[in-house]
């Protein structure tokens, strides 16, 4: 434990070590990704995927080890249900910070198959992270505003097409598909702008996740309803972590069945669309209540 050191020492040392961890594993993954690109032979691609997925887990484990070294932090991880590395999962977490990605990667290690995140297209330019995610076949999504779609209607459905192509790749080996259905990290400003009906969450976006279920529903063993909270570091948990000031991390996982009632044609069946939105909103209401309980316990 090095959390006794002052923040002005912890921050540069910890940040440098986290960058080295990303650079090492990201560099290895990118090299193998280039080999997949140059030699797109299916048996070779499948072999490389089975090699680089554990590398992603190693990155998450290393990053969390560094976090624990520099932070005197309480950890609470509660899994309600049975998990397996041989299954396919659809994970629906809330999104508070870039730190979420590291924690979910570590959470997956040894419990479930390597995660595949739906990422914003802008992240492709982040050193090591962007190309590493590309090598891992993670889909990059381009979000368009309603105004943009009205002006350029040909862009409508591009995210869905990206989802469809990604789902085909995910069929090859057991996979955990992770979708931040809020579409963005939670901030008070976004919460106000979107007029969210929830206290601790942004409204969920149903289209992409409904399409993923339609494309892969028969493969998914379970849905993982994941709630992440940093109850004593609500403002900037990533920065607090790097400074050694992260106080508590709470992750709760509910293993849910994939009911046939949530698999259907979201874009052409209005009745199903309404039912699916109701299901997702109910899930989000439960998650919001869970977060409320976590915050109350932290205050007490």
Backbone torsions as a table, in degrees:
resi	resn	phi	psi	omega
1	UNK	NA	122.1	177.6
2	UNK	-115.1	18.1	-177.4
3	UNK	-68.2	-12.8	178.7
4	UNK	-73.0	-17.3	179.7
5	UNK	-68.2	151.8	177.7
6	UNK	-67.8	153.2	-175.6
7	UNK	-59.7	-33.5	-177.6
8	UNK	-68.9	-17.3	173.3
9	UNK	-94.3	-40.8	-178.2
10	UNK	-61.5	-44.9	-172.6
11	UNK	-57.5	-53.2	-178.3
12	UNK	-68.2	-37.7	-179.3
13	UNK	-67.5	-49.2	-178.3
14	UNK	-63.4	-45.0	-179.7
15	UNK	-60.0	-44.0	-179.5
16	UNK	-61.7	-42.0	-179.5
17	UNK	-68.8	-37.8	177.0
18	UNK	-65.5	-39.7	177.9
19	UNK	-64.6	-41.2	177.9
20	UNK	-63.2	-39.4	177.8
21	UNK	-62.4	-44.4	178.0
22	UNK	-64.5	-45.2	-176.4
23	UNK	-63.9	-41.8	-178.3
24	UNK	-64.5	-56.8	-176.2
25	UNK	-71.2	-37.0	177.3
26	UNK	-63.6	-41.7	178.7
27	UNK	-61.9	-44.0	178.5
28	UNK	-61.7	-44.5	-178.8
29	UNK	-65.4	-40.4	-179.9
30	UNK	-63.9	-41.9	179.1
31	UNK	-58.9	-46.3	179.3
32	UNK	-67.5	-33.0	176.8
33	UNK	-64.7	-38.6	176.9
34	UNK	-64.5	-38.8	177.1
35	UNK	-61.2	-41.1	177.2
36	UNK	-60.7	-38.5	-178.8
37	UNK	-68.4	-42.6	-176.5
38	UNK	-75.7	-36.5	-178.0
39	UNK	-122.2	76.1	-176.3
40	UNK	-77.5	53.0	178.0
41	UNK	-89.6	123.0	-169.2
42	UNK	-53.7	-49.1	178.7
43	UNK	-59.7	-37.5	178.9
44	UNK	-68.6	-42.7	179.0
45	UNK	-61.0	-43.9	179.0
46	UNK	-63.3	-39.3	178.5
47	UNK	-64.0	-45.3	-179.6
48	UNK	-63.5	-40.3	178.8
49	UNK	-60.4	-36.3	179.7
50	UNK	-73.4	-17.9	177.5
51	UNK	-88.6	-43.1	-173.3
52	UNK	-79.5	-23.9	177.9
53	UNK	-62.0	-44.3	174.3
54	UNK	-63.6	-26.5	176.1
55	UNK	-64.7	-37.3	176.2
56	UNK	-62.9	-42.4	177.3
57	UNK	-62.4	-40.4	179.4
58	UNK	-62.2	-38.5	175.9
59	UNK	-59.9	-47.6	-178.7
60	UNK	-62.8	-42.4	179.3
61	UNK	-63.2	-45.2	-179.9
62	UNK	-62.9	-42.0	-178.9
63	UNK	-64.5	-42.2	-179.7
64	UNK	-70.0	-34.4	175.3
65	UNK	-60.3	-41.6	177.0
66	UNK	-65.5	-40.3	177.3
67	UNK	-57.7	-45.6	-178.7
68	UNK	-69.0	-29.2	178.9
69	UNK	-66.9	-37.4	-173.3
70	UNK	-104.9	-4.9	-178.1
71	UNK	-125.8	133.3	171.3
72	UNK	-88.4	88.9	-166.9
73	UNK	-123.8	138.7	174.0
74	UNK	-88.0	133.9	-178.3
75	UNK	-116.7	131.7	174.1
76	UNK	-131.1	111.4	178.0
77	UNK	-122.1	115.7	-175.3
78	UNK	-121.5	116.6	179.5
79	UNK	-110.1	116.1	180.0
80	UNK	-100.6	89.1	-178.1
81	UNK	138.4	179.7	-177.7
82	UNK	-105.1	136.5	-179.8
83	UNK	-118.9	156.0	179.8
84	UNK	-147.9	145.6	176.9
85	UNK	-78.2	-6.7	-177.0
86	UNK	-97.9	2.2	-175.3
87	UNK	-105.7	169.0	171.8
88	UNK	-105.5	133.6	-178.7
89	UNK	-128.0	148.6	169.0
90	UNK	-112.6	114.1	-176.2
91	UNK	-102.4	131.3	-179.0
92	UNK	-121.5	86.7	178.7
93	UNK	-95.4	159.0	165.6
94	UNK	-77.3	167.4	-172.4
95	UNK	-132.8	114.6	-178.0
96	UNK	-114.7	-29.6	-170.0
97	UNK	-161.4	161.3	170.1
98	UNK	-58.0	-26.7	179.4
99	UNK	-59.8	-27.4	178.6
100	UNK	-54.4	-41.9	-176.0
101	UNK	-62.9	-42.3	178.7
102	UNK	-64.0	-45.8	-176.8
103	UNK	-66.3	-39.2	179.6
104	UNK	-70.0	-32.7	175.2
105	UNK	-64.6	-44.3	177.7
106	UNK	-67.2	-39.8	178.7
107	UNK	-59.4	-37.0	-178.1
108	UNK	-71.4	-31.4	-173.6
109	UNK	-58.9	121.7	177.3
110	UNK	80.1	-10.4	-178.8
111	UNK	-106.5	-46.6	-174.5
112	UNK	-140.2	169.4	179.0
113	UNK	-60.4	159.5	-179.1
114	UNK	-55.2	139.3	-176.3
115	UNK	-79.2	148.3	171.8
116	UNK	-121.5	111.1	-177.7
117	UNK	-88.6	143.7	165.8
118	UNK	-85.3	115.0	-171.8
119	UNK	-113.9	153.3	173.8
120	UNK	-67.2	142.5	-175.8
121	UNK	-58.9	-31.3	-178.0
122	UNK	-62.0	-23.7	-176.7
123	UNK	-72.2	-11.9	178.3
124	UNK	-60.8	-24.2	-176.8
125	UNK	-90.2	-4.9	179.2
126	UNK	-74.8	125.3	-176.9
127	UNK	-52.5	135.2	178.1
128	UNK	67.5	-45.7	-177.6
129	UNK	-66.9	-48.0	-176.5
130	UNK	-62.7	-54.4	-179.2
131	UNK	-69.6	-31.3	176.2
132	UNK	-63.6	-43.7	177.4
133	UNK	-63.8	-38.6	176.4
134	UNK	-60.6	-45.6	-179.3
135	UNK	-63.1	-28.2	179.9
136	UNK	-87.4	7.4	178.2
137	UNK	64.5	30.6	175.5
138	UNK	-80.5	137.2	-177.6
139	UNK	-77.8	137.1	174.9
140	UNK	-103.1	122.3	-174.4
141	UNK	-103.1	137.0	175.2
142	UNK	-104.2	113.0	179.4
143	UNK	-86.8	135.6	177.8
144	UNK	-119.3	138.3	177.5
145	UNK	-73.4	162.5	178.3
146	UNK	-60.2	-37.5	180.0
147	UNK	-64.4	-41.1	179.1
148	UNK	-64.2	-42.2	-179.6
149	UNK	-66.3	-33.3	177.8
150	UNK	-67.5	-36.1	179.7
151	UNK	-80.3	-31.9	-176.7
152	UNK	-130.8	73.3	-174.2
153	UNK	-61.4	-19.2	179.7
154	UNK	-67.3	-15.3	179.3
155	UNK	-81.3	-13.4	-178.2
156	UNK	-62.8	130.5	178.1
157	UNK	91.4	-0.2	-179.3
158	UNK	-63.4	-40.1	178.0
159	UNK	-61.5	-38.3	-178.9
160	UNK	-67.0	-39.1	178.1
161	UNK	-64.5	-40.4	176.2
162	UNK	-61.3	-42.2	178.1
163	UNK	-60.8	-43.8	-178.8
164	UNK	-60.4	-46.6	-179.2
165	UNK	-64.0	-39.4	-179.4
166	UNK	-67.0	-39.9	-179.0
167	UNK	-60.3	-33.2	178.3
168	UNK	-63.6	-40.7	179.0
169	UNK	-68.2	-34.3	-175.9
170	UNK	-70.6	-11.7	-178.2
171	UNK	-75.6	-18.2	-171.3
172	UNK	-68.4	-44.3	-178.9
173	UNK	-138.0	157.6	179.2
174	UNK	-50.6	135.7	-170.7
175	UNK	-144.1	147.3	170.2
176	UNK	-108.9	110.2	179.6
177	UNK	-90.0	122.4	-177.8
178	UNK	-112.9	124.1	179.6
179	UNK	-126.4	118.0	172.8
180	UNK	-80.9	91.8	-170.0
181	UNK	-71.5	-10.7	173.0
182	UNK	-70.9	-20.9	176.9
183	UNK	83.2	-7.9	-177.3
184	UNK	-167.1	162.9	176.1
185	UNK	-70.4	143.5	179.1
186	UNK	-69.5	131.3	168.0
187	UNK	-141.2	153.9	177.4
188	UNK	-56.5	-36.8	-179.5
189	UNK	-65.0	-45.2	178.4
190	UNK	-66.3	-37.8	179.0
191	UNK	-59.0	-42.6	180.0
192	UNK	-72.1	-44.0	-177.2
193	UNK	-62.5	-36.9	-177.8
194	UNK	-89.5	0.4	178.9
195	UNK	52.1	50.3	-175.9
196	UNK	-64.3	135.5	176.3
197	UNK	-80.1	-2.6	-178.2
198	UNK	-104.6	153.2	-178.5
199	UNK	-78.7	-35.5	-172.4
200	UNK	-123.0	11.4	-174.8
201	UNK	-137.8	155.5	168.4
202	UNK	-88.4	156.4	178.3
203	UNK	-61.2	137.8	-180.0
204	UNK	-77.1	149.6	176.4
205	UNK	-104.1	121.2	-167.1
206	UNK	-88.7	-27.7	-168.9
207	UNK	-57.3	-53.7	-176.1
208	UNK	-62.7	-41.8	-177.0
209	UNK	-72.7	-33.3	176.2
210	UNK	-64.6	-39.2	179.8
211	UNK	-68.4	-39.6	177.5
212	UNK	-59.2	-43.1	178.5
213	UNK	-65.6	-38.3	178.7
214	UNK	-65.9	-36.4	-176.7
215	UNK	-79.7	-30.8	-173.9
216	UNK	-129.8	9.6	-172.8
217	UNK	-52.9	-36.4	-178.4
218	UNK	-72.1	-16.0	179.2
219	UNK	-90.5	-36.3	-175.6
220	UNK	-63.6	126.6	176.7
221	UNK	-79.2	-41.4	-178.8
222	UNK	-150.7	162.5	166.9
223	UNK	-100.4	135.1	177.4
224	UNK	-106.6	108.2	176.8
225	UNK	-86.9	106.0	-173.3
226	UNK	-111.2	129.6	176.9
227	UNK	-114.7	122.4	-179.9
228	UNK	-111.6	138.2	177.1
229	UNK	-147.2	143.8	171.2
230	UNK	-119.9	76.5	-165.8
231	UNK	-62.4	-21.7	178.8
232	UNK	-110.6	8.0	179.8
233	UNK	-141.5	57.3	-172.7
234	UNK	-71.5	-28.9	-173.5
235	UNK	-72.2	-64.3	-176.1
236	UNK	-137.5	74.5	-175.5
237	UNK	-61.1	-34.1	-179.4
238	UNK	-64.6	-48.2	179.7
239	UNK	-66.1	-40.7	177.9
240	UNK	-60.9	-39.6	178.9
241	UNK	-61.8	-45.3	-178.9
242	UNK	-66.1	-28.0	179.7
243	UNK	-86.3	-5.8	-178.4
244	UNK	84.9	18.2	-175.8
245	UNK	-108.9	12.1	178.8
246	UNK	-73.4	123.9	-172.4
247	UNK	-98.8	-37.2	-175.6
248	UNK	-156.0	143.5	174.5
249	UNK	-129.4	127.7	178.5
250	UNK	-123.9	124.7	176.7
251	UNK	-129.5	122.4	178.6
252	UNK	-118.8	131.3	-177.3
253	UNK	-121.5	123.5	172.6
254	UNK	-110.2	122.7	179.8
255	UNK	-88.8	112.9	-174.5
256	UNK	-110.7	151.6	176.8
257	UNK	-74.9	155.5	172.5
258	UNK	-93.1	96.6	-177.2
259	UNK	-80.1	140.1	179.1
260	UNK	-59.4	-22.9	-178.1
261	UNK	-68.1	-18.4	-179.4
262	UNK	-102.7	13.1	176.5
263	UNK	-115.8	119.2	-178.2
264	UNK	-176.2	-169.9	-176.9
265	UNK	-93.5	91.0	-175.3
266	UNK	-63.9	-31.7	-171.2
267	UNK	-92.4	-13.5	-178.7
268	UNK	-124.5	-8.8	-179.2
269	UNK	-114.5	99.5	-175.4
270	UNK	-62.7	-37.0	179.9
271	UNK	-64.6	-45.9	178.2
272	UNK	-63.6	-41.0	179.8
273	UNK	-55.8	-45.6	179.1
274	UNK	-64.8	-40.9	179.3
275	UNK	-66.4	-39.4	-179.6
276	UNK	-67.5	-42.6	178.2
277	UNK	-61.8	-38.7	177.9
278	UNK	-64.3	-41.7	178.2
279	UNK	-61.9	-46.2	-178.1
280	UNK	-67.5	-40.9	179.0
281	UNK	-64.6	-37.2	176.7
282	UNK	-64.9	-40.9	176.7
283	UNK	-61.1	-40.7	-178.2
284	UNK	-71.0	-34.1	176.0
285	UNK	-63.1	-42.0	178.3
286	UNK	-64.5	-41.5	179.0
287	UNK	-63.8	-39.8	179.7
288	UNK	-64.0	-40.9	177.2
289	UNK	-64.9	-37.6	177.1
290	UNK	-61.3	-45.4	178.3
291	UNK	-63.5	-38.6	178.4
292	UNK	-60.6	-42.2	178.8
293	UNK	-65.3	-40.7	179.3
294	UNK	-62.4	-41.9	-179.8
295	UNK	-68.7	-37.0	178.2
296	UNK	-64.7	-41.8	178.3
297	UNK	-64.0	-36.9	-179.9
298	UNK	-66.2	-37.4	179.8
299	UNK	-68.4	-41.5	179.1
300	UNK	-67.2	NA	NA
